[in-house]
């Protein structure tokens, strides 16, 4: 499993420019507004989910995006969704609650987790995620975030949460 240092080295190895800001631990989207003001771009919320067929999902969205889990499952092709356990999150993504992040896909070597990306976040540049810990935030350009996903062999499902529709085909 990668930790913060290994993730940042991985990004550097891919030629991905990043800016990381260390800060006190945050556990919810509403925390940390004071330091977020100093980081341009889209700030995220990330949900680790499990469906009724035991498939795993990670949703990354802008912090202010409203996500209706009761109506989302037919849009992404899942069974009914609920939050995944902390133990399952740590097993598959190598992070603990409060530290969930799209960067944790680097730890999902078996690609057990399907990635869902908010269309509004996909349009944001730069984007900011925790670097596997909730005591820092790392910003990368949208192009570099896509390069990160590509290096992992990941193609996100893109969902417009405002219209609750899939827009990636």
Buried (B, 14 or more C-beta within 10 A) or exposed (E): BBEBEBBBEBBEEEEBEBEBBEBEEBEEBEBBEEBBEEBEBBBBBBBBBBBEEEBBBBBBBBBEBEBEBEEBBEBBEBEEBEEBEEEBBBBBBBBBBBBBBBBBBBBBEEEEBBBBBBBBBBEBBBBBBBBBBBBBBBBBBBEBBBBBBEBBEBEBBBBBBEEBEBEEE
